[in-house]
C-alpha cells in the first residue's frame, strides 16, 4: 500500500492486525518519518524512489510467507563471499571498524561511503557488546555501563559479517541473545526523529541512538528476530549512485519476527 497520511497508516495497520502489511514510501522528510515511526506496528517499509524495487518486494514477501528470515545473502547477488569475524572484546572494536573501512575502500566507491560503512560497523559492534547481552533471566548485563568501560562476550555470542556484490555493500551483526523486540526498535527510531538533529549524538551511547545512526547511514535496514534466541541486524548501502544522489533517496526498513 502506498501511504498518504498518518491517519491512513493507522487505519491500515489497525485493520490488518493479524496480516503482515508492506508500506511503500517515496517521501524522505523528517516529519514524514516521524509519522511512520509513530506506529508501533510498523514492520515493512519499502522505499519507492524512481520505481518500486521488485527484488526487494519479492524478498520481503517471501520472508513473511516462509518465515525463513535470517541471512544477508538474500539481499546480494548469489555467490558473494563474506568476511566473518567474531565480536568478543570492546578493545578490538576500532580494529574491526578499520577493517570494514578498508574493505569498502577496495570497492573504489566514493570515500564518503567508506565513512558510512565505518559508522554502521561501529554502532553494530557497540550494540552487540553493550545492549544485546542479557543474563538467563533476560536482564541486561552491560547496558548500564559507560561505553568507555571494556567488556567481553563469551565466544560464539556475536558476529560481524560483510561483503559486496558491486551494487550494495552489506554488513550484518548477529547476536545469540535475542533480547531485542520489534516495537522497541520502532520506539527508538521515533524518539530520535523527534529530537533535533543536533541533539542526537553517538557519544550519548545506547541502542536507540545506535539504531538511529545506522538507519541514517544506510539505504536499507533489516532486523530479523527470533526472541530469546537470535537477533540479526542487516545494513545495506547502495554504492552505485553518486554520494549526493544517494542521500536524496528514501530508505527501506524491515523487521521480521520468526513466530
C-alpha positions, 0 to 999 in steps of 0.5 A: 500500500502506498501511504498518504497520511498518518491517519491512513497508516493507522487505519491500515495497520489497525485493520490488518492486525493479524496480516503482515502489511508492506508500506511503500514510501517515496517521501524522505522528510523528517516529519514524514518519518516521524509519522511512520515511526509513530506506529508501533506496528510498523514492520515493512517499509519499502522505499519507492524512489524512481520505481518500486524495487521488485527484488526487494518486494519479492524478498520481503514477501517471501520472508513473511510467507516462509518465515525463513528470515535470517541471512544477508545473502538474500539481499546480494547477488548469489555467490558473494563471499563474506568476511566473518569475524567474531565480536568478543572484546570492546578493545578490538572494536576500532580494529574491526571498524578499520577493517570494514573501512578498508574493505569498502575502500577496495570497492573504489566507491566514493570515500564518503561511503567508506565513512558510512560503512565505518559508522554502521560497523561501529554502532553494530559492534557497540550494540552487540557488546553493550545492549544485546547481552542479557543474563538467563533471566533476560536482564541486561548485563552491560547496558548500564555501563559507560561505553568507555568501560571494556567488556567481553562476550563469551565466544560464539555470542556475536558476529560481524559479517560483510561483503559486496556484490558491486551494487550494495555493500552489506554488513550484518551483526548477529547476536545469540541473545535475542533480547531485542523486540520489534516495537522497541526498535520502532520506539527508538527510531521515533524518539530520535526523529523527534529530537533535533538533529543536533541533539542526537549524538553517538557519544550519548551511547545506547541502542536507540541512538545506535539504531538511529545512526545506522538507519541514517547511514544506510539505504536499507535496514533489516532486523530479523528476530527470533526472541530469546534466541537470535537477533540479526541486524542487516545494513545495506548501502547502495554504492552505485549512485553518486554520494549526493544522489544517494542521500536524496533517496528514501530508505527501506526498513524491515523487521521480521519476527520468526513466530 
